[in-house]
């Protein structure tokens, strides 16, 4: 993007196409963790960010993109910490056709928090979190880990997550935002690779507040799929770290859950030459459905080599989770699932000798906005 932008620094992107596409913005940082920003298919006046932390090694910023070329936007950021006490609201203006970045650490330091952003016109809101640390050239400390994610406009009573692990150094959390004025009852269920229910927990979310679940304190498994259900709409994100996020040279990822399963998923990016990349599937229930994976290169060719993809096969059954490791290949698989429900996929890759985690779900649409 640097040659297109023409300068260094923060920028926003609005992308349109003549037909449906999938879009993402890749962030690379030499010698440090990177991430990918998924584009939004439209503007919104209300945005929700469940995850956020401004303590220890974490530094959080929020970027607001106003693509309107003529009119400024007025945006209110309501910052809601755990328990709801000490909430703060900040109002800011975003000039026409510009982006504004807000330092959340300076507004509410040392807190786990969620953010509700409301605007008087359509904007895009995105969160960036840096964490962990590493020694730079002269021995000074700098941030190593990075996660970025645009907000969501949708609250729901059901959230699905295909990925999760509490072994091999991984630390996995669920961050939940109750954006309403009433108490919410939540049930979270965690399933292993063979579809066995590992644990079920119930908890209460206070009004207008953030809550956490740390999976490492509940289950011990290398593959964990999560289902979160509530009696009122909430927002749920899943942070995952390759070690303690406040340790040295630790990478991570944060994704929103999905509010249901679907028969088709598209991923705009993939790198199997310099990374180990995986697709993770979670079956919400118990019948069998064939799943076809197709991989395309930059010229649009569909790759189908003779050798089979490496895969981890799990016992077919209720709520099965499967991991498929792949290069540039096309294979057919079968997942256990109830008729009418389909799988949910998530992509994860880690560079050799560089413990980076990178995830994303890519719908297909002709219009995208990226802060």
KAJO-V937033 format. One record per residue. N is the residue number from 1. RES is the residue in one small letter. PHI is phi in radians with two decimals (none if undefined). Layout:
BEGIN
n: <N | N>
res: <RES | RES>
phi: <PHI | PHI>
END
This chain:
BEGIN
n: <1 | 2 | 3 | 4 | 5 | 6 | 7 | 8 | 9 | 10 | 11 | 12 | 13 | 14 | 15 | 16 | 17 | 18 | 19 | 20 | 21 | 22 | 23 | 24 | 25 | 26 | 27 | 28 | 29 | 30 | 31 | 32 | 33 | 34 | 35 | 36 | 37 | 38 | 39 | 40 | 41 | 42 | 43 | 44 | 45 | 46 | 47 | 48 | 49 | 50 | 51 | 52 | 53 | 54 | 55 | 56 | 57 | 58 | 59 | 60 | 61 | 62 | 63 | 64 | 65 | 66 | 67 | 68 | 69 | 70 | 71 | 72 | 73 | 74 | 75 | 76 | 77 | 78 | 79 | 80 | 81 | 82 | 83 | 84 | 85 | 86 | 87 | 88 | 89 | 90 | 91 | 92 | 93 | 94 | 95 | 96 | 97 | 98 | 99 | 100 | 101 | 102 | 103 | 104 | 105 | 106 | 107 | 108 | 109 | 110 | 111 | 112 | 113 | 114 | 115 | 116 | 117 | 118 | 119 | 120 | 121 | 122 | 123 | 124 | 125 | 126 | 127 | 128 | 129 | 130 | 131 | 132 | 133 | 134 | 135 | 136 | 137 | 138 | 139 | 140 | 141 | 142 | 143 | 144 | 145 | 146 | 147 | 148 | 149 | 150 | 151 | 152 | 153 | 154 | 155 | 156 | 157 | 158 | 159 | 160 | 161 | 162 | 163 | 164 | 165 | 166 | 167 | 168 | 169 | 170 | 171 | 172 | 173 | 174 | 175 | 176 | 177 | 178 | 179 | 180 | 181 | 182 | 183 | 184 | 185 | 186 | 187 | 188 | 189 | 190 | 191 | 192 | 193 | 194 | 195 | 196 | 197 | 198 | 199 | 200 | 201 | 202 | 203 | 204 | 205 | 206 | 207 | 208 | 209 | 210 | 211 | 212 | 213 | 214 | 215 | 216 | 217 | 218 | 219 | 220 | 221 | 222 | 223 | 224 | 225 | 226 | 227 | 228 | 229 | 230 | 231 | 232 | 233 | 234 | 235 | 236 | 237 | 238 | 239 | 240 | 241 | 242 | 243 | 244 | 245 | 246 | 247 | 248 | 249 | 250 | 251 | 252 | 253 | 254 | 255 | 256 | 257 | 258 | 259 | 260 | 261 | 262 | 263 | 264 | 265 | 266 | 267 | 268 | 269 | 270 | 271 | 272 | 273 | 274 | 275 | 276 | 277 | 278 | 279 | 280 | 281 | 282 | 283 | 284 | 285 | 286 | 287 | 288 | 289 | 290 | 291 | 292 | 293 | 294 | 295 | 296 | 297 | 298 | 299 | 300 | 301 | 302 | 303 | 304 | 305 | 306 | 307 | 308 | 309 | 310 | 311 | 312 | 313 | 314 | 315 | 316 | 317 | 318 | 319 | 320 | 321 | 322 | 323 | 324 | 325 | 326 | 327 | 328 | 329 | 330 | 331 | 332 | 333 | 334 | 335 | 336 | 337 | 338 | 339 | 340 | 341 | 342 | 343 | 344 | 345 | 346 | 347 | 348 | 349 | 350 | 351 | 352 | 353 | 354 | 355 | 356 | 357 | 358 | 359 | 360 | 361 | 362 | 363 | 364 | 365 | 366 | 367 | 368 | 369 | 370 | 371>
res: <x | x | x | x | x | x | x | x | x | x | x | x | x | x | x | x | x | x | x | x | x | x | x | x | x | x | x | x | x | x | x | x | x | x | x | x | x | x | x | x | x | x | x | x | x | x | x | x | x | x | x | x | x | x | x | x | x | x | x | x | x | x | x | x | x | x | x | x | x | x | x | x | x | x | x | x | x | x | x | x | x | x | x | x | x | x | x | x | x | x | x | x | x | x | x | x | x | x | x | x | x | x | x | x | x | x | x | x | x | x | x | x | x | x | x | x | x | x | x | x | x | x | x | x | x | x | x | x | x | x | x | x | x | x | x | x | x | x | x | x | x | x | x | x | x | x | x | x | x | x | x | x | x | x | x | x | x | x | x | x | x | x | x | x | x | x | x | x | x | x | x | x | x | x | x | x | x | x | x | x | x | x | x | x | x | x | x | x | x | x | x | x | x | x | x | x | x | x | x | x | x | x | x | x | x | x | x | x | x | x | x | x | x | x | x | x | x | x | x | x | x | x | x | x | x | x | x | x | x | x | x | x | x | x | x | x | x | x | x | x | x | x | x | x | x | x | x | x | x | x | x | x | x | x | x | x | x | x | x | x | x | x | x | x | x | x | x | x | x | x | x | x | x | x | x | x | x | x | x | x | x | x | x | x | x | x | x | x | x | x | x | x | x | x | x | x | x | x | x | x | x | x | x | x | x | x | x | x | x | x | x | x | x | x | x | x | x | x | x | x | x | x | x | x | x | x | x | x | x | x | x | x | x | x | x | x | x | x | x | x | x | x | x | x | x | x | x | x | x | x | x | x | x | x | x | x | x | x | x | x | x | x | x | x | x | x | x | x | x | x | x>
phi: <none | -0.98 | -1.12 | -1.36 | -1.23 | 1.48 | -2.78 | -1.62 | 2.21 | -1.25 | -2.74 | -2.04 | -2.29 | -2.07 | -2.15 | -2.22 | -2.42 | -1.37 | -2.62 | -1.19 | -2.44 | -1.98 | -2.37 | -2.68 | -2.04 | -1.64 | -1.91 | -2.07 | -2.36 | -0.91 | 1.36 | -2.35 | -1.15 | -2.12 | -2.83 | -2.29 | -1.76 | -1.43 | -1.23 | -1.73 | -1.48 | -3.03 | -1.48 | -2.67 | -1.74 | -2.33 | -2.34 | -2.10 | -2.24 | -1.35 | -1.55 | 2.99 | -2.71 | -2.18 | -1.95 | 0.89 | -1.50 | -1.36 | -2.34 | -2.00 | -2.23 | -2.18 | -1.88 | -2.10 | -1.84 | -1.94 | -1.41 | -1.16 | -1.38 | -2.10 | -2.03 | -1.31 | -1.97 | -1.89 | -2.18 | -1.89 | -1.79 | -1.74 | -1.71 | -2.05 | -1.40 | -1.02 | 1.48 | 1.52 | -1.40 | 1.43 | -1.09 | -2.45 | -2.08 | -2.16 | -1.87 | -2.42 | -1.85 | -2.10 | -1.09 | -1.01 | 0.94 | -2.62 | -2.15 | -2.25 | -1.93 | -2.03 | -1.50 | -1.31 | -1.02 | -1.27 | -1.56 | -2.58 | -1.30 | 1.21 | -2.29 | -1.46 | -2.64 | -2.13 | -2.34 | -2.00 | -1.91 | -2.18 | -2.31 | -1.51 | -2.71 | -1.18 | -2.42 | -2.17 | -2.12 | -2.40 | -1.97 | -2.16 | -2.21 | -1.85 | -2.85 | 1.05 | -2.71 | -2.60 | -1.46 | -1.68 | -0.84 | -1.76 | 1.56 | -1.33 | -1.60 | -2.41 | -1.23 | -1.79 | -1.42 | -2.62 | -2.27 | -2.33 | -2.81 | -1.30 | -1.22 | -2.06 | -1.70 | -1.99 | -1.70 | -2.66 | -1.74 | -2.47 | -2.37 | -2.06 | -2.31 | -1.42 | -1.93 | 2.99 | -2.72 | -2.18 | -1.99 | 0.94 | 1.37 | -1.16 | -2.17 | -2.18 | -2.31 | -2.10 | -1.85 | -2.17 | -2.04 | -1.63 | -1.60 | -1.71 | -1.77 | -2.11 | -1.13 | -2.03 | -1.68 | -2.16 | -2.10 | -2.04 | -2.11 | -2.15 | -2.08 | -1.61 | -1.17 | -1.72 | 1.48 | -1.32 | -1.23 | -1.42 | -2.94 | -2.31 | -2.28 | -2.13 | -2.64 | -2.00 | -1.81 | -1.23 | -1.06 | 0.83 | -2.66 | -1.82 | -2.39 | -2.24 | -2.24 | -1.76 | -1.13 | -1.08 | -1.48 | -2.04 | -2.36 | -2.20 | -2.75 | -1.41 | -2.34 | -2.32 | -1.81 | -2.14 | -2.18 | -2.07 | -2.21 | -2.44 | -1.51 | -2.49 | -1.08 | -2.40 | -2.07 | -2.33 | -2.14 | -2.13 | -1.35 | -2.46 | -2.27 | -1.55 | 2.12 | -1.14 | -1.13 | -1.75 | -1.45 | -1.66 | 0.92 | -1.95 | -1.74 | -2.87 | -2.61 | -2.39 | -2.36 | -1.40 | -1.30 | -1.79 | -1.55 | 3.07 | -1.58 | -2.63 | -1.49 | -2.54 | -2.35 | -2.14 | -2.12 | -1.28 | -2.13 | -2.97 | -2.41 | -1.90 | -1.42 | -1.93 | -2.38 | -1.77 | -2.12 | -2.36 | -1.93 | -2.05 | -2.05 | -2.23 | -1.68 | -1.14 | -2.66 | -2.02 | -1.57 | -1.80 | -2.38 | -1.30 | -2.17 | -1.88 | -1.86 | -2.16 | -2.14 | -2.14 | -1.63 | -1.15 | -1.69 | 1.46 | -1.34 | -1.61 | -1.51 | -2.53 | -1.19 | -1.22 | -1.36 | -1.39 | -1.13 | -1.24 | -2.60 | -1.80 | -1.65 | -2.04 | -1.14 | -1.26 | 3.14 | -1.13 | 0.91 | -1.33 | -2.04 | -2.34 | -2.00 | -2.08 | -1.62 | -2.48 | -1.83 | -1.47 | -2.58 | -2.30 | -2.47 | -1.91 | -2.32 | -2.19 | -2.11 | -1.35 | -2.92 | -1.35 | -0.98 | 1.64 | -1.96 | -2.29 | -1.58 | -2.11 | -2.07 | -2.40 | -1.80 | -2.44 | -2.46 | -2.31 | -1.27 | -1.02 | 1.04 | -2.56 | -1.27 | -1.77 | -1.99 | -2.52 | -2.33 | -3.14 | -2.08 | -2.09 | -1.29 | -1.96 | -2.81 | -1.46 | -2.33 | -2.40 | -2.28 | -2.31 | -1.42>
END
